[in-house]
Amino acid sequence: MYEPSYLELFASGELKERAERAVESLRECRICPRHCAVDRKEDGIGFCRIGREARVSSYGPHFGEEGPLVGRSGSGTIFFSGCNLGCRFCQNWDISQMASGSERNAEELADIMMRIQGMGCHNINLVSPTHVVPQFLEALEIACMMGLELPIVYNTGGYDSIETLRLLDGVVDIYMPDMKYSDPAVGKRLSLVDDYPKINFEAVREMHRQVGDLVMDEDGVAYRGLLVRHLVLPGDLAGTGEVVRFLAEEISKDTYVNIMEQYRPEYRAMECEGMGRMPTGKELRNAEKMALDAGLSRLDKYYRQTWSIKRFLIR
């Protein structure tokens, strides 16, 4: 059975030290690349709209995630409220942009993790955790005392600082970042950040350095590694070609990638030129072909097909 590396950090006292440093850094917040510098320790509010305590919208088993996370028992998702991105097309805008949900202190967040473990889920899946890394580390230390032993999934929009990711080295087992855009001008227009590709590509390099390519057990359930999401946008606004080339040439041709097809105009997408329609079938096929032509063969679509056949044969 895989033993998460954070248990070693907990036993040595390093996890506690990192949590304390991270919480103190809220005093002049630079947790994410926005560097708002507000005093979140005293409930100051920056771009993410979250103060001292994390806010949680919902939690529990989720069967709509990528196949290697879901397995047979589901991925144990914790949906955090607020976000450090301002995506005009966010499908969970009430959670990310309106910060709907309830505040949870470290003890309560640790209890949620233990409840998820008790539900039999394969992992703890932190959804949009970038802005609450200190709160998570604080809670994880408590959860370790309570017997937590599930892999941690860091499910992020991909706008993460290297300094914060290094606090997570040896803590996170599976990194699952979005790679949204390869053009900074598109990132500014659609997610309100000037430097998304630069920050994102650097973050993905650091994530892969920490955990390597995605590794699964004999049942096809992931326990460590990098899994990348790339949402296909209409008119190739996401810049798929450059994203997949970066992954194949600078990360690994064995990178597990989900070329996501589910874009639809949500939230304020209709206000953005070119975003008022879904991608065409041809655009979706072209995006997939670009990934395959770049040398990326571990695509989630094919994994799901293989896993479905395997499950059918096992019955």
N, C-alpha and C positions, 0 to 999 in steps of 0.2 A: 504493500500500500504506500502511495506517495505521501511523504511528510512535508508539508509546506515549510519553506525556509524561514518564515517569520517566527516559527517556534524556537529556532536556535537563537534568533535575536532577542526573543522574549526571555529565554533562559539566561542569557548573558547580561541582561539589563540594558542592552543597546536599544531595544524597542522603546523602553520607557524614556531614555535620553532623547531619542529622536522625536517622540511625541511632545516632550516638554519644549524642545527647541522649536518645533513647528507651531505649537500653540503660542509661544512667545512672539513668533514672527507675525502673528496677527496684529501686533501692536502698531505696526506700520506696514500694512499688508502688501506683500509682493509675492504672494503665493502663485499667482498666474502672471503671464507676460504683460498684462495691462498695467501692473505696478500702480494700483490706485493710491497706495500709501495712506489709506484711512485706518483709523484705530478700531479694527473689528473686535478686539478684545474687550472694548467698552461699547460694543454694539454699533460702531460706525458702519455705514452702508456704502459700499462701492458699486461698481457696475453689476456685480453678481446679485445684489439685493439681499445678501445674507450676512448677518452679524456674527455674534460670538457662537451661537449654537447652530448646528446643521438643521435644516428643515427636510422632512421626509414626506413625500407625497403618498407613496404606497410601497409595499414589499410583499414578497412571496414567490412561489414557483412560477417560472415563465417558460412557456414551450414555443415561443415564437422567435427565439434567438437562433444563432448559428448552430448547426447540428452537433459539433463537438462540445458545445457548452450544455446543450439540452439533454443529450443522452436519453435515458428512459425516465428519469425522475425530475427533470427540469432544472433550469438555472435559477439560483436563488437571488432574484433581483431586489435591489434597494434603489428606488427612484428618488434621487435628491432634488429638491426644489432649487430654483435659481440656476444661473449659468453664466460663464464668462464670455459667451458668444451671444450675438444678437441676430441669429439667423432669421431672415424675413420669411422663410418658408417652413419654420419648425412645426412638426406635426404634434408636438407636445408643448405648444406655446403656453398653455395655461400653467404648466409646471415650470418651464424654463424661464419664461418672460414675465409671468405674473407671480411666480414663486408661491403658488398655492401648495398647501401642506401644513404640517404642524412641527414645531420645534421639538427636537429630541436632544437631551444632554448625553454625555458619554455613556453613562450607565444604561440609559434607555436604548441607545444605538447598539451597545454590546448585547443587550437582551434581544434585540431584533435579529442580530447575527445568530445567536444561539437558537432562536425559534426557527430560523431558516434551516439550520443544521438539523434540528429535530424533525423538520418536514421531509428530510431525506434528499434534499437537493444536492447536486454535484459540486456546487461552488457558491461563493458569495460574490455576486455580480453588482459592483458599484456603478450605477448609471449616472453619468454627469457628476463625477466626484472631484474635478479639478479644483474647485474653489473651496472644498471642505476637506482637503487632505489632513490638516491639523486635527480636525474633529474626528476624522476616521482613525488616525493613528492613536489618538487618546482613547477611543472606544475599543480598538483592537487589543490594546494592552490589557484592558479589563476582560475582554472576551477570552483572551488566552488563559487568564486565571480561571475562567469558567469552563474551560475544556474545548475551545474552538479548535478545529483541525481541518477545515475545508480550504481548498485553494481560493485565492483572492483574484477576482477579475476586475481590471481597471478599464471601464467602458467609457471612453472619453471622446469629446468632440475634437481632440487632437491639438488644441491650443494650450500646450503645457510648457512650463519652464524647466530647463535642465536642472536648476537648483532644487526644485520641488521633486522632480523625478528621482534625483539622487537620494532624497530622503526615503524613497520607496524601494530602493535597491535592496533586494533580499526580503522585501515585504510582499510585493505583488508577484503572483505566479504567472498570470496571463494578462498581457496588455492587449487591449482591443481598441485602438484609436481609429477615428475617422481620418480619412485623407480627403478633404472636401474640395480643394481647389489647387491648381498649379499656377494661377495668375493672381498676383496680389490685388489688382484692380477689381477683380470679381469678388475676392474675399472682402474687400472694403464695402462694395456695393451690397452684397448679400448677407454678410455676417458682421459688418461694422468693425473690422480689424484691418490695419494697413499692411501687416506683414505675415499673413497666415501661412503661405507656402514656406517661407524661411523658417519660422518657428516650428511648423508642423514637421518638416523634413528633418530638422535637427532633433526633435523629440522622438521621432520614429527610430532614428539611428540609436539614440540612447536606450530606448525601450528594447530594441533588438540586442544591443550590447549586454543588457542585463539578463534577458531570458532566452534569447536565441529563437530558432524556428519552433513552430507549434509541435508539441509532442502529445500523443494520445496513448491511452492504455489499450488493452486487448479488446475492449468493448467500444472503442472509437470515441471515448470521452477524453477531452483535453485536460491536462493537468499542469502544463507549463508551456510558455512560448508566446509568440506574437501572432495576432490575428488582425488583419487590416480590413476596414470597411471603406468602400468607395461608392458613393451614391451617384448614379448616372443622372445628369441634369439635361434638360432640353437644349438643343443647339450646342452640345458639348461644352457647356459653360464650366463644367467641372475640370476640363483639361485632362481627360482620362489618359491620353497617350503619354504625357509627361509623367503623370503619377506612376503608371505601371512601369515605365522605363526606369524611373528612380528606384522602385522596389527591386526590379530584376537586376539592375547593374550596381546599385550601391547598398542594398540590403541583402537579399538572397533570392535566387530563383525558386527556392522552396518556401517562400513566404505564402502563408495561407491567406487568401483574399476573397472577400465577399463583394462581388460586383453587384450592387443593390439596384433593383429595378422598380422600387415602390414609390418613386417621387410622384407627388400630386400637389397641385397648388393648395396650400394651406396658409393660415395666419395672414400675413401681408404680402404673399407672393404675387398677387395680382397687381400690386403697385410697382413691381420690378419688371423692367423690359425683358421679354423672352422667357419669363417664368410662369406664364399663364396657361401652360399646357403640360401634359405628361409627355415624356420621351416617346418617340415612335418605336415600333418594333425594329426598324432598321437601325436606329440610334443605339438601341440596347444590344443588338447583335454586333454592331461595330465596336462597342465598348468591350464586350467579351472577347472579340477577335483581337483587339489591341493587346489585351492582357495575355492571351495565348501566344500571339506573335512575339511578344516581349520575352517569352520563355517562362511565364508563370502558369504552371499546370495545376496547382492546388487551389482550385476555385470551389467555393462553397456549394455552388449549384451541382457540381459533379459529385461532391462528397455526399450531398443529400440523396442523390439518385442511387449511389452505391449503397448507402446506409439503408435506404428503403428496401432495396433488393435483399440485402443481408437480413434485415428483420423479417421479411417475408419468408425467406428460406429457413430461418430459425424456428418459425412457428410450427 
